[in-house]
Amino acid sequence: MVITMELKNVIKRGETYHFRMPVPKSCIRKIGKSEILQSLKTSDPAEAAVAAKKLRAAWTTQFKSARTRVLPIP
């Protein structure tokens, strides 16, 4: 039996999986880059999927925060 899983935002470079996610255009200036690329430090696809899910949630939170305008104190 073959079990397939979705590896969203995951690429394999050599034997190691990496997390790759574009930064929304509205956040590029505050984040400082147009793409997030980070090693997941694993060659196991199941571990990569779990790590990528956590990173995706963390970066999504960062993007929401970057979109929030902070008004200056009068």
C-alpha positions in Angstrom: 0.0 0.0 0.0 1.3 3.5 -0.9 0.5 6.3 1.5 0.7 9.8 0.0 0.7 13.0 1.9 0.6 16.6 0.9 3.8 18.4 1.4 2.6 22.0 1.1 5.4 24.5 0.9 8.0 21.8 1.0 10.8 21.1 -1.6 13.5 18.6 -1.5 17.1 19.7 -2.2 19.4 16.8 -2.3 18.4 14.5 0.5 17.0 17.3 2.8 13.6 18.9 2.8 13.2 22.7 2.8 10.3 25.0 3.6 9.6 27.5 0.8 6.8 30.1 0.9 6.3 33.3 -1.0 5.9 36.5 1.1 2.7 38.4 0.2 3.5 41.6 -1.8 1.9 43.7 0.9 4.5 42.4 3.5 7.7 42.3 1.5 8.9 45.7 2.7 8.4 44.9 6.4 9.6 41.3 6.1 12.6 42.3 4.0 12.4 39.5 1.4 10.1 38.1 -1.2 10.4 34.5 -0.3 11.0 32.4 2.9 13.4 29.5 2.3 14.5 27.5 5.3 15.9 24.0 5.8 13.7 21.6 7.7 16.9 19.6 8.6 15.3 16.2 7.8 15.2 13.7 5.1 12.0 12.1 6.4 8.9 13.4 4.5 6.6 12.9 7.6 8.8 15.0 9.8 9.1 17.6 7.0 5.3 17.8 6.7 4.9 18.4 10.5 7.7 21.0 10.6 6.4 22.8 7.5 2.9 23.0 9.0 4.3 24.7 12.1 6.4 27.1 10.0 3.5 27.9 7.7 1.4 28.8 10.8 4.2 31.0 12.3 4.8 32.8 9.0 1.1 33.4 8.4 1.0 35.0 11.8 4.0 37.2 10.9 2.3 38.3 7.7 -0.9 39.2 9.5 1.2 41.2 12.0 3.1 42.9 9.2 -0.1 44.0 7.5 -1.4 45.6 10.7 -0.7 49.3 10.7 0.7 50.8 13.9 -0.6 54.3 14.3 1.8 56.9 15.8 1.1 58.2 19.3 -0.2 61.8 19.0 
